[in-house]
């Protein structure tokens, strides 16, 4: 049984293909090393989400390609064409119908997500339209919503340190209520690798 059966957790991720993932790490660790990091992160979050049993899980693939076997039983969708905002908007629109009352968007890049953090996001959506999990780099590690607000995904400079601030501006313009959780970090840059390798319980080998 899921703790939040009326919610959906949407994991936006690319299949682990060398040269196509974690490209900002490639100058430091090479294509295979960057792919190894991506695979490790992907498995970590995937296993956690399965174990936590918070809500039905959906894998939204950024491109065609094989994923680790643990994702075989997930609901699978291929992301539509367009920029990240357009792809997320499409997924949100598809889900926020019928019995689905909340959606949480996650990526595979944040290795310090906890069950408590996701529970806090679910709780925030009881009273607010949107919840944001800020990232140290100016983006976010989590976006949750209980109603579809197109402005959240529009006029955002994706992949920059302005994403979080611009998202807040869009929410204010839309007169939507929102809450922010604690700021976390993700693995995008070579300097993030030291922190990642030092994490306890890193069960999946990262070779680079």
ZAZA-526801 format. One line per field, with one value per residue: residue number from 1; residue in three letters; x, y, z of N, C-alpha, C in turn. Coordinates in nm, 4 decimals. Example, Ala and Ser with C-alpha at 12.3 -4.5 7.8 and 13.67 -1.06 7.14 Angstrom:
<sites>
torgu: (1, 2)
sese: (Ala, Ser)
npx: (1.3190, 1.2850)
npy: (-0.5690, -0.2250)
npz: (0.7800, 0.7080)
capx: (1.2300, 1.3670)
capy: (-0.4500, -0.1060)
capz: (0.7800, 0.7140)
cpx: (1.3200, 1.2900)
cpy: (-0.3300, 0.0030)
cpz: (0.7800, 0.7870)
</sites>
This chain:
<sites>
torgu: (1, 2, 3, 4, 5, 6, 7, 8, 9, 10, 11, 12, 13, 14, 15, 16, 17, 18, 19, 20, 21, 22, 23, 24, 25, 26, 27, 28, 29, 30, 31, 32, 33, 34, 35, 36, 37, 38, 39, 40, 41, 42, 43, 44, 45, 46, 47, 48, 49, 50, 51, 52, 53, 54, 55, 56, 57, 58, 59, 60, 61, 62, 63, 64, 65, 66, 67, 68, 69, 70, 71, 72, 73, 74, 75, 76, 77, 78, 79, 80, 81, 82, 83, 84, 85, 86, 87, 88, 89, 90, 91, 92, 93, 94, 95, 96, 97, 98, 99, 100, 101, 102, 103, 104, 105, 106, 107, 108, 109, 110, 111, 112, 113, 114, 115, 116, 117, 118, 119, 120, 121, 122, 123, 124, 125, 126, 127, 128, 129, 130, 131, 132, 133, 134, 135, 136, 137, 138, 139, 140, 141, 142, 143, 144, 145, 146, 147, 148, 149, 150, 151, 152, 153, 154, 155, 156, 157, 158, 159, 160, 161, 162, 163, 164, 165, 166, 167, 168, 169, 170, 171, 172, 173, 174, 175, 176, 177, 178, 179, 180, 181, 182, 183, 184, 185, 186, 187, 188, 189, 190, 191, 192, 193, 194, 195, 196, 197, 198, 199, 200, 201, 202, 203, 204, 205, 206, 207, 208)
sese: (Unk, Unk, Unk, Unk, Unk, Unk, Unk, Unk, Unk, Unk, Unk, Unk, Unk, Unk, Unk, Unk, Unk, Unk, Unk, Unk, Unk, Unk, Unk, Unk, Unk, Unk, Unk, Unk, Unk, Unk, Unk, Unk, Unk, Unk, Unk, Unk, Unk, Unk, Unk, Unk, Unk, Unk, Unk, Unk, Unk, Unk, Unk, Unk, Unk, Unk, Unk, Unk, Unk, Unk, Unk, Unk, Unk, Unk, Unk, Unk, Unk, Unk, Unk, Unk, Unk, Unk, Unk, Unk, Unk, Unk, Unk, Unk, Unk, Unk, Unk, Unk, Unk, Unk, Unk, Unk, Unk, Unk, Unk, Unk, Unk, Unk, Unk, Unk, Unk, Unk, Unk, Unk, Unk, Unk, Unk, Unk, Unk, Unk, Unk, Unk, Unk, Unk, Unk, Unk, Unk, Unk, Unk, Unk, Unk, Unk, Unk, Unk, Unk, Unk, Unk, Unk, Unk, Unk, Unk, Unk, Unk, Unk, Unk, Unk, Unk, Unk, Unk, Unk, Unk, Unk, Unk, Unk, Unk, Unk, Unk, Unk, Unk, Unk, Unk, Unk, Unk, Unk, Unk, Unk, Unk, Unk, Unk, Unk, Unk, Unk, Unk, Unk, Unk, Unk, Unk, Unk, Unk, Unk, Unk, Unk, Unk, Unk, Unk, Unk, Unk, Unk, Unk, Unk, Unk, Unk, Unk, Unk, Unk, Unk, Unk, Unk, Unk, Unk, Unk, Unk, Unk, Unk, Unk, Unk, Unk, Unk, Unk, Unk, Unk, Unk, Unk, Unk, Unk, Unk, Unk, Unk, Unk, Unk, Unk, Unk, Unk, Unk, Unk, Unk, Unk, Unk, Unk, Unk)
npx: (0.0834, 0.0483, 0.1617, 0.0644, -0.1632, -0.3072, -0.1300, 0.1406, 0.4703, 0.7080, 0.9797, 1.2208, 1.4499, 1.7475, 1.8413, 2.1268, 2.3699, 2.6844, 2.8451, 2.6108, 2.5025, 2.5405, 2.7163, 2.8671, 3.0488, 3.2222, 3.4732, 3.6289, 3.6157, 3.5760, 3.3758, 3.2780, 3.3174, 3.1503, 2.9063, 2.9011, 2.8732, 2.6206, 2.4630, 2.4939, 2.3723, 2.1134, 2.0309, 2.0424, 1.8415, 1.6218, 1.5976, 1.5509, 1.3030, 1.1343, 1.1510, 1.0465, 0.7756, 0.5906, 0.4179, 0.2534, 0.4825, 0.6431, 0.8452, 0.9913, 1.1383, 1.4190, 1.5202, 1.5285, 1.6368, 1.8103, 1.7234, 1.8311, 1.7406, 1.5738, 1.3822, 1.1951, 0.9324, 0.8101, 0.5779, 0.6143, 0.7132, 0.7881, 0.9485, 0.8024, 0.8680, 1.0609, 1.1638, 1.2883, 1.0905, 0.8578, 0.8371, 0.8034, 0.5662, 0.3876, 0.3867, 0.2871, 0.0330, -0.0848, -0.1057, -0.2425, -0.5221, -0.8418, -0.8175, -0.5724, -0.4157, -0.1858, 0.1419, 0.4846, 0.7827, 1.0944, 1.4507, 1.7358, 1.9630, 2.0117, 2.1539, 2.0917, 1.8303, 1.5586, 1.3186, 1.1709, 1.1998, 1.0532, 0.8044, 0.7605, 0.7253, 0.4884, 0.3171, 0.3274, 0.1819, -0.0741, -0.1697, -0.0709, -0.0294, 0.2004, 0.5186, 0.8621, 1.1856, 1.4712, 1.7912, 2.1446, 2.2789, 2.1179, 1.9034, 1.6377, 1.5716, 1.3416, 1.0055, 0.6783, 0.3240, -0.0258, -0.2186, -0.2471, -0.0306, 0.0523, 0.2392, 0.4544, 0.6341, 0.7183, 0.9133, 1.1653, 1.5074, 1.6407, 1.8740, 2.0455, 2.1699, 1.9547, 1.7111, 1.5529, 1.4921, 1.3583, 1.1413, 1.0096, 0.9330, 0.7520, 0.5533, 0.4632, 0.3595, 0.1496, -0.0083, -0.0052, -0.0025, 0.2782, 0.5423, 0.8734, 1.1180, 1.3961, 1.7244, 1.9054, 2.1783, 2.3060, 2.4490, 2.6330, 2.8596, 3.2215, 3.3327, 3.1361, 3.1643, 3.3359, 3.1922, 2.9843, 3.1096, 3.1810, 2.9544, 2.7696, 2.6728, 2.6906, 2.6204, 2.6606, 2.9069, 3.1184, 3.2921, 3.5600)
npy: (-0.1195, 0.2226, 0.5210, 0.7636, 0.7352, 0.8927, 1.0545, 1.1121, 1.0184, 1.1488, 1.0599, 1.2165, 1.1301, 1.0321, 0.7475, 0.5468, 0.6246, 0.6380, 0.9469, 1.0831, 1.1538, 1.3366, 1.5376, 1.7567, 1.6518, 1.5100, 1.6270, 1.5927, 1.3213, 1.1612, 1.0030, 0.7426, 0.7389, 0.9488, 0.8391, 0.6213, 0.7491, 0.8652, 0.6322, 0.5183, 0.7147, 0.7055, 0.4435, 0.4569, 0.6489, 0.5285, 0.2757, 0.3686, 0.5042, 0.2933, 0.1380, 0.3117, 0.3437, 0.5552, 0.6696, 0.5906, 0.5225, 0.6839, 0.6625, 0.8937, 0.9055, 1.0664, 1.0110, 0.7452, 0.4249, 0.1722, 0.1126, 0.0503, -0.2717, -0.2521, -0.0659, -0.1834, -0.2445, -0.0078, 0.2520, 0.3600, 0.6328, 0.8129, 1.1181, 1.4131, 1.6131, 1.9219, 2.1947, 2.1600, 2.2663, 2.2522, 1.9783, 1.8923, 2.0262, 1.8950, 1.6378, 1.6978, 1.7947, 1.5669, 1.4092, 1.5442, 1.4937, 1.3341, 1.1022, 1.1718, 1.3784, 1.5140, 1.5864, 1.4994, 1.6093, 1.4707, 1.4522, 1.2469, 1.3333, 1.4156, 1.2951, 1.3021, 1.3037, 1.2280, 1.0110, 1.1576, 1.4152, 1.4048, 1.3454, 1.5842, 1.7483, 1.6431, 1.7091, 1.9866, 2.0360, 2.0046, 2.2455, 2.4355, 2.5436, 2.4778, 2.3240, 2.3690, 2.2306, 2.3632, 2.3842, 2.3947, 2.5033, 2.6909, 2.5911, 2.3522, 2.0599, 1.9292, 1.9531, 2.0121, 1.9900, 2.0675, 2.1535, 2.2248, 2.4598, 2.6484, 2.8614, 2.8037, 2.6625, 2.8206, 3.0636, 3.0198, 2.9966, 2.7263, 2.5036, 2.6896, 2.9108, 3.0589, 2.9375, 2.8685, 3.1221, 3.2457, 3.0718, 3.1202, 3.3835, 3.3440, 3.2067, 3.4014, 3.5857, 3.4342, 3.4306, 3.2148, 2.9947, 2.8914, 2.6875, 2.6546, 2.4048, 2.2747, 2.3595, 2.1567, 1.9595, 1.8675, 1.6420, 1.7643, 1.8957, 1.8650, 1.9205, 1.8322, 1.5629, 1.4722, 1.5052, 1.3306, 1.0778, 1.0487, 0.9882, 0.7933, 0.4470, 0.4094, 0.2026, 0.1272, 0.0775, 0.3338, 0.4012, 0.5710)
npz: (0.0000, -0.0795, 0.0805, -0.0048, -0.2057, -0.3819, -0.5061, -0.7442, -0.8239, -1.0276, -1.2007, -1.3733, -1.6080, -1.7862, -1.9880, -1.8993, -2.0958, -2.2339, -2.2941, -2.3302, -2.0927, -1.7848, -1.8824, -1.8038, -1.6343, -1.7882, -1.8854, -1.6578, -1.5745, -1.7941, -2.0564, -1.9938, -1.7173, -1.6335, -1.7076, -1.5362, -1.2884, -1.3270, -1.3556, -1.1029, -0.9389, -1.0433, -0.9841, -0.7070, -0.6286, -0.7471, -0.6145, -0.3537, -0.3800, -0.4501, -0.2186, -0.0238, -0.0854, -0.1212, -0.3162, -0.6297, -0.8948, -1.1671, -1.4512, -1.6488, -1.9394, -2.0823, -2.3286, -2.5726, -2.4668, -2.2691, -1.9268, -1.5847, -1.4463, -1.2256, -1.2800, -1.4374, -1.3640, -1.3282, -1.4191, -1.7444, -1.9467, -2.2403, -2.2668, -2.4101, -2.7075, -2.7013, -2.4790, -2.1373, -1.9668, -2.1243, -2.1518, -1.8868, -1.8269, -1.9956, -1.8793, -1.6241, -1.6879, -1.7952, -1.5696, -1.3620, -1.3483, -1.3091, -1.0471, -0.9469, -0.7254, -0.6548, -0.7767, -0.7783, -0.9044, -0.9714, -1.0187, -1.0998, -0.9793, -0.7171, -0.4383, -0.1709, -0.0990, 0.1170, 0.2739, 0.4579, 0.3597, 0.1209, 0.2300, 0.3618, 0.1428, 0.0370, 0.2475, 0.2392, 0.0110, 0.0922, 0.1714, -0.0026, -0.3453, -0.4840, -0.4241, -0.3625, -0.3844, -0.3164, -0.4837, -0.4272, -0.6435, -0.7610, -0.8967, -0.8747, -0.6764, -0.6481, -0.7482, -0.6718, -0.7231, -0.6874, -0.8538, -1.2003, -1.3200, -1.5692, -1.5918, -1.4288, -1.5773, -1.7811, -1.9635, -1.8424, -1.7795, -1.8379, -1.6849, -1.5805, -1.3166, -1.2522, -1.2408, -1.0093, -0.8953, -1.1091, -1.1330, -0.8925, -0.9436, -1.1560, -1.0167, -0.8416, -1.0249, -1.1219, -0.9052, -0.7317, -0.4522, -0.2575, -0.1162, 0.0190, 0.0633, 0.2610, 0.1429, -0.0795, -0.2204, -0.5439, -0.7876, -1.0258, -1.1110, -1.1391, -0.8833, -0.7135, -0.6904, -0.4885, -0.2487, -0.3056, -0.3234, -0.0610, 0.0781, 0.3134, 0.2832, 0.0096, -0.2157, -0.4749, -0.7061, -0.8170, -1.0857, -1.2016)
capx: (0.0000, 0.1202, 0.1244, -0.0094, -0.2110, -0.3642, -0.0186, 0.2293, 0.6087, 0.7560, 1.1252, 1.2691, 1.5872, 1.7963, 1.9049, 2.2717, 2.4408, 2.8079, 2.8472, 2.4789, 2.4595, 2.6393, 2.8175, 2.9559, 3.1522, 3.3079, 3.6120, 3.7017, 3.6188, 3.5536, 3.2376, 3.2404, 3.3102, 3.0292, 2.7943, 2.9019, 2.8135, 2.4771, 2.4015, 2.4926, 2.2685, 1.9844, 1.9969, 2.0218, 1.7094, 1.5207, 1.5814, 1.4891, 1.1620, 1.0631, 1.1450, 0.9662, 0.6335, 0.5144, 0.3146, 0.2840, 0.6040, 0.6506, 0.9749, 0.9797, 1.2697, 1.4572, 1.5498, 1.5155, 1.7553, 1.7833, 1.7411, 1.8534, 1.6268, 1.4827, 1.2762, 1.1105, 0.7931, 0.7575, 0.5062, 0.7175, 0.6705, 0.8942, 0.9200, 0.7678, 0.9671, 1.0570, 1.2575, 1.2525, 0.9629, 0.7494, 0.8256, 0.7447, 0.4271, 0.3114, 0.3715, 0.1974, -0.1028, -0.1356, -0.1271, -0.3331, -0.6599, -0.8991, -0.7964, -0.4405, -0.4296, -0.0553, 0.2563, 0.6190, 0.8868, 1.2296, 1.5542, 1.8177, 2.0920, 2.0253, 2.1709, 2.0615, 1.6860, 1.5148, 1.1739, 1.1153, 1.1962, 0.9389, 0.6841, 0.7411, 0.6705, 0.3476, 0.2442, 0.3172, 0.0786, -0.2064, -0.2131, -0.0136, -0.0401, 0.3306, 0.6293, 0.9918, 1.3027, 1.5821, 1.9247, 2.2523, 2.3279, 2.0213, 1.7901, 1.5648, 1.5815, 1.2050, 0.8924, 0.5501, 0.2068, -0.1558, -0.2989, -0.1605, -0.0051, 0.1442, 0.3429, 0.5696, 0.7232, 0.7376, 1.0120, 1.2678, 1.6376, 1.6737, 2.0150, 2.1232, 2.1499, 1.8386, 1.5882, 1.4707, 1.4427, 1.2593, 1.0217, 0.9414, 0.8700, 0.6354, 0.4504, 0.4067, 0.2779, 0.0278, -0.0790, -0.0148, 0.0592, 0.3883, 0.6340, 1.0064, 1.1787, 1.5378, 1.8108, 1.9897, 2.2779, 2.3011, 2.5771, 2.6363, 2.9916, 3.3295, 3.3535, 3.0325, 3.1957, 3.3981, 3.0836, 2.9075, 3.1874, 3.1922, 2.8257, 2.7573, 2.5746, 2.7003, 2.6315, 2.6869, 3.0414, 3.1325, 3.4260, 3.6087)
capy: (0.0000, 0.3490, 0.6193, 0.8703, 0.6750, 0.9933, 1.1311, 1.0429, 1.0652, 1.1454, 1.0675, 1.2569, 1.0808, 0.9767, 0.6174, 0.5606, 0.6072, 0.7175, 1.0613, 1.1471, 1.1878, 1.4021, 1.5883, 1.8518, 1.5748, 1.4406, 1.6745, 1.5476, 1.1761, 1.0902, 0.9639, 0.6236, 0.7764, 1.0263, 0.7449, 0.5430, 0.8342, 0.8749, 0.5029, 0.5051, 0.8049, 0.6557, 0.3261, 0.4971, 0.7087, 0.4303, 0.1800, 0.4361, 0.5307, 0.1657, 0.0963, 0.4037, 0.3179, 0.6769, 0.6940, 0.5246, 0.5770, 0.6938, 0.6965, 0.9722, 0.8943, 1.1783, 0.9588, 0.6006, 0.3531, 0.0810, 0.1542, -0.0642, -0.3630, -0.2170, 0.0207, -0.2579, -0.2486, 0.1281, 0.3072, 0.4211, 0.7279, 0.8858, 1.2611, 1.4722, 1.7055, 2.0555, 2.2189, 2.0900, 2.3169, 2.1973, 1.8352, 1.8789, 2.0712, 1.7853, 1.5309, 1.7455, 1.8026, 1.4304, 1.3453, 1.6152, 1.4689, 1.2181, 1.0831, 1.2192, 1.5071, 1.5770, 1.5284, 1.5412, 1.5891, 1.4496, 1.4044, 1.1439, 1.3931, 1.4518, 1.1712, 1.3202, 1.3013, 1.1338, 0.9903, 1.2691, 1.5316, 1.3874, 1.3582, 1.7273, 1.8022, 1.6033, 1.7860, 2.1251, 2.0428, 2.0056, 2.3840, 2.5229, 2.4938, 2.4311, 2.3134, 2.3673, 2.1856, 2.4376, 2.3256, 2.4901, 2.5645, 2.7856, 2.5204, 2.2821, 1.9143, 1.8779, 2.0422, 1.9453, 2.0750, 2.0024, 2.1936, 2.2574, 2.6028, 2.6547, 2.9629, 2.7457, 2.6016, 2.9125, 3.1714, 2.9777, 2.9672, 2.5944, 2.4693, 2.8013, 2.9364, 3.1460, 2.8587, 2.8793, 3.2586, 3.2695, 2.9952, 3.1976, 3.4989, 3.2963, 3.1736, 3.5278, 3.6402, 3.3522, 3.4403, 3.0797, 2.9770, 2.7959, 2.6739, 2.6043, 2.3140, 2.3001, 2.3544, 2.0369, 1.9675, 1.7587, 1.6085, 1.8151, 1.9489, 1.7812, 1.9425, 1.7607, 1.4208, 1.4417, 1.4875, 1.2106, 0.9587, 1.0401, 0.9540, 0.6556, 0.3621, 0.4157, 0.0586, 0.0996, 0.1218, 0.4459, 0.3835, 0.6794)
capz: (0.0000, -0.0834, 0.1814, -0.0731, -0.3302, -0.4717, -0.5631, -0.8382, -0.8247, -1.1653, -1.2092, -1.5044, -1.6152, -1.9120, -1.9740, -1.8848, -2.2226, -2.2320, -2.3838, -2.3347, -1.9569, -1.6986, -1.9756, -1.7371, -1.5648, -1.8845, -1.8870, -1.5383, -1.5534, -1.9191, -2.0861, -1.9168, -1.5768, -1.6140, -1.7177, -1.4133, -1.1848, -1.3563, -1.3255, -0.9572, -0.8881, -1.0898, -0.9048, -0.5678, -0.6097, -0.7852, -0.5048, -0.2404, -0.4068, -0.4429, -0.0779, 0.0575, -0.1124, -0.0939, -0.4169, -0.7568, -0.9558, -1.3124, -1.5098, -1.7714, -2.0010, -2.1666, -2.4620, -2.5782, -2.4231, -2.1577, -1.7884, -1.4951, -1.4367, -1.1161, -1.3319, -1.5303, -1.3196, -1.3172, -1.5336, -1.8301, -2.0481, -2.3086, -2.2637, -2.5390, -2.7623, -2.6450, -2.3706, -2.0141, -1.9183, -2.2064, -2.1223, -1.7534, -1.8349, -2.0569, -1.7807, -1.5187, -1.7432, -1.8105, -1.4403, -1.2722, -1.3911, -1.2427, -0.9038, -0.9055, -0.6589, -0.6378, -0.8479, -0.7396, -1.0046, -0.9209, -1.1086, -1.0362, -0.9476, -0.5758, -0.3619, -0.0286, -0.0742, 0.2199, 0.2814, 0.5345, 0.2705, 0.0308, 0.3117, 0.3840, 0.0181, 0.0316, 0.3481, 0.1915, -0.0919, 0.1549, 0.1914, -0.1055, -0.4832, -0.5325, -0.3291, -0.4290, -0.3108, -0.3770, -0.4961, -0.4016, -0.7668, -0.8144, -0.9550, -0.7691, -0.6793, -0.6393, -0.7754, -0.6510, -0.7451, -0.6723, -0.9694, -1.3135, -1.3342, -1.6834, -1.5762, -1.3592, -1.6753, -1.8928, -1.9521, -1.7477, -1.8411, -1.7845, -1.6799, -1.5282, -1.1745, -1.2386, -1.2501, -0.8895, -0.8813, -1.2142, -1.0989, -0.7885, -1.0092, -1.2290, -0.9184, -0.7940, -1.1323, -1.1329, -0.7769, -0.6776, -0.3207, -0.2647, -0.0035, -0.0128, 0.1601, 0.2831, 0.0249, -0.0907, -0.3278, -0.6413, -0.8506, -1.1627, -1.1435, -1.0849, -0.7405, -0.6380, -0.6804, -0.3596, -0.1513, -0.3382, -0.2885, 0.0849, 0.1394, 0.3667, 0.2164, -0.1370, -0.2445, -0.6157, -0.7395, -0.9097, -1.1405, -1.2887)
cpx: (0.0872, 0.0697, 0.0377, -0.0602, -0.2691, -0.2572, 0.0555, 0.3686, 0.6646, 0.9073, 1.1643, 1.4164, 1.6192, 1.8492, 2.0558, 2.3465, 2.5652, 2.8045, 2.7175, 2.4311, 2.5755, 2.7534, 2.9124, 3.0662, 3.2548, 3.4505, 3.6944, 3.7178, 3.5959, 3.4091, 3.1924, 3.2284, 3.1846, 2.9056, 2.7857, 2.8399, 2.6624, 2.4049, 2.3896, 2.3829, 2.1291, 1.9396, 1.9655, 1.8810, 1.5994, 1.4926, 1.5128, 1.3398, 1.0793, 1.0458, 1.0505, 0.8168, 0.5448, 0.3953, 0.3499, 0.3947, 0.5955, 0.7924, 0.9498, 1.1176, 1.2986, 1.4945, 1.5308, 1.6470, 1.7233, 1.8103, 1.7742, 1.7253, 1.5280, 1.3681, 1.1756, 0.9624, 0.7338, 0.6708, 0.6054, 0.6542, 0.7948, 0.8559, 0.8885, 0.8812, 0.9551, 1.1595, 1.2074, 1.1178, 0.8457, 0.7281, 0.7638, 0.5977, 0.3386, 0.2849, 0.2764, 0.0531, -0.1651, -0.1752, -0.2326, -0.4767, -0.7122, -0.8682, -0.6601, -0.4512, -0.2981, 0.0464, 0.3844, 0.7139, 1.0214, 1.3232, 1.6346, 1.9474, 2.1142, 2.0355, 2.1345, 1.9119, 1.6544, 1.3640, 1.1067, 1.1027, 1.0755, 0.8069, 0.6546, 0.6818, 0.5226, 0.2639, 0.2250, 0.2045, -0.0629, -0.2598, -0.1629, -0.0272, 0.0869, 0.4279, 0.7578, 1.0981, 1.4251, 1.7123, 2.0296, 2.2956, 2.2284, 1.9052, 1.7040, 1.5781, 1.4441, 1.1084, 0.7656, 0.4363, 0.0784, -0.2555, -0.2040, -0.1519, 0.0967, 0.2615, 0.4686, 0.6755, 0.7612, 0.8388, 1.1144, 1.3960, 1.6905, 1.8240, 2.1049, 2.0962, 2.0325, 1.7061, 1.4975, 1.4099, 1.3364, 1.1304, 0.9414, 0.8685, 0.7452, 0.5208, 0.3835, 0.3161, 0.1448, -0.0574, -0.1063, 0.0520, 0.1686, 0.4697, 0.7677, 1.0553, 1.3246, 1.6161, 1.9002, 2.0924, 2.2613, 2.4378, 2.5723, 2.7773, 3.1001, 3.3503, 3.2483, 3.0696, 3.2565, 3.2921, 3.0063, 2.9810, 3.1961, 3.0622, 2.8278, 2.6536, 2.5773, 2.7289, 2.6708, 2.8199, 3.0375, 3.2756, 3.4583, 3.7464)
cpy: (0.1249, 0.4420, 0.7294, 0.8175, 0.7747, 1.0815, 1.0463, 1.1045, 1.0417, 1.1639, 1.0990, 1.2182, 1.0318, 0.8357, 0.6353, 0.5247, 0.6956, 0.8286, 1.1378, 1.1920, 1.2507, 1.4626, 1.6884, 1.7824, 1.5148, 1.4942, 1.6223, 1.3962, 1.0957, 1.0464, 0.8436, 0.6550, 0.8544, 0.9358, 0.6583, 0.6215, 0.8417, 0.7458, 0.4825, 0.5908, 0.7524, 0.5355, 0.3630, 0.5510, 0.6096, 0.3299, 0.2444, 0.4567, 0.4036, 0.1236, 0.1835, 0.3878, 0.4390, 0.6938, 0.6133, 0.5997, 0.5764, 0.7323, 0.7681, 0.9820, 1.0112, 1.1385, 0.8073, 0.5356, 0.2685, 0.1450, 0.0308, -0.1429, -0.3235, -0.1278, -0.0541, -0.2547, -0.1095, 0.1598, 0.3887, 0.5142, 0.7895, 1.0335, 1.3131, 1.5602, 1.8410, 2.0741, 2.1525, 2.1370, 2.2600, 2.0495, 1.8106, 1.9205, 1.9619, 1.6743, 1.5725, 1.7466, 1.6638, 1.3691, 1.4132, 1.6129, 1.3497, 1.2157, 1.1325, 1.3615, 1.5840, 1.5094, 1.5853, 1.5080, 1.5743, 1.4205, 1.2985, 1.2002, 1.4219, 1.3261, 1.1833, 1.3387, 1.1981, 1.1164, 1.1079, 1.3940, 1.5229, 1.3947, 1.5055, 1.7933, 1.7677, 1.6860, 1.9305, 2.1405, 2.0285, 2.1481, 2.4792, 2.4594, 2.4257, 2.4209, 2.3007, 2.3147, 2.2519, 2.3570, 2.4338, 2.5659, 2.6612, 2.7224, 2.4617, 2.1321, 1.8497, 1.9901, 1.9617, 2.0415, 1.9953, 2.0522, 2.2406, 2.4082, 2.6195, 2.7502, 2.9087, 2.6969, 2.6957, 3.0206, 3.1430, 2.9470, 2.8368, 2.5684, 2.5804, 2.8181, 3.0299, 3.0700, 2.8787, 3.0188, 3.2906, 3.1932, 3.0667, 3.3180, 3.4572, 3.2638, 3.2997, 3.5906, 3.5660, 3.3573, 3.3018, 3.0754, 2.8708, 2.7973, 2.6227, 2.5144, 2.3544, 2.2871, 2.2306, 2.0574, 1.8492, 1.7435, 1.6506, 1.8523, 1.8593, 1.7986, 1.8736, 1.6150, 1.3829, 1.4186, 1.3596, 1.0849, 0.9396, 0.9985, 0.8117, 0.5782, 0.3706, 0.2739, 0.0286, 0.1590, 0.2348, 0.4406, 0.4969, 0.7208)
cpz: (0.0000, 0.0265, 0.1218, -0.2082, -0.4295, -0.5354, -0.6668, -0.8260, -0.9637, -1.1653, -1.3525, -1.5150, -1.7557, -1.8879, -1.9681, -2.0137, -2.2216, -2.3370, -2.3886, -2.1975, -1.8803, -1.7794, -1.9101, -1.6577, -1.6602, -1.8881, -1.7690, -1.5318, -1.6809, -1.9360, -2.0036, -1.7679, -1.5462, -1.6191, -1.5926, -1.2981, -1.2039, -1.3200, -1.1755, -0.8948, -0.9209, -1.0078, -0.7601, -0.5474, -0.6456, -0.6749, -0.3856, -0.2625, -0.4024, -0.2978, 0.0039, 0.0339, -0.0806, -0.1871, -0.5410, -0.8311, -1.1072, -1.3529, -1.6420, -1.8340, -2.0946, -2.3075, -2.4571, -2.5382, -2.3015, -2.0215, -1.7046, -1.4713, -1.3273, -1.1619, -1.4200, -1.4920, -1.3003, -1.4380, -1.6157, -1.9328, -2.1115, -2.3099, -2.4038, -2.5884, -2.6919, -2.5355, -2.2428, -1.9605, -1.9936, -2.1761, -1.9848, -1.7537, -1.8934, -1.9557, -1.6688, -1.5665, -1.7557, -1.6764, -1.3547, -1.3247, -1.3107, -1.0941, -0.8559, -0.8524, -0.6469, -0.7288, -0.7888, -0.8538, -0.9341, -1.0369, -1.0351, -0.9791, -0.8001, -0.4894, -0.2145, -0.0024, 0.0334, 0.2117, 0.3523, 0.4472, 0.1766, 0.1071, 0.3408, 0.2605, 0.0049, 0.1290, 0.3030, 0.0904, -0.0356, 0.1634, 0.0828, -0.2427, -0.5293, -0.4159, -0.4085, -0.3329, -0.3716, -0.3817, -0.4760, -0.5270, -0.8309, -0.8887, -0.8446, -0.7886, -0.6768, -0.6747, -0.7562, -0.6770, -0.7280, -0.7759, -1.0784, -1.3307, -1.4467, -1.6638, -1.5095, -1.4580, -1.7894, -1.8608, -1.8417, -1.8262, -1.7827, -1.7901, -1.6295, -1.3791, -1.1480, -1.2301, -1.1287, -0.8767, -0.9862, -1.1869, -0.9911, -0.8497, -1.0850, -1.1330, -0.8649, -0.8992, -1.1443, -1.0067, -0.7173, -0.5404, -0.3313, -0.1369, -0.0545, 0.0999, 0.1835, 0.1519, 0.0311, -0.2023, -0.4213, -0.7063, -0.9969, -1.2070, -1.0847, -0.9353, -0.6539, -0.6125, -0.5465, -0.2529, -0.1777, -0.2946, -0.1377, 0.1527, 0.1956, 0.2864, 0.0660, -0.1865, -0.3884, -0.6553, -0.8417, -0.9609, -1.2341, -1.2437)
</sites>
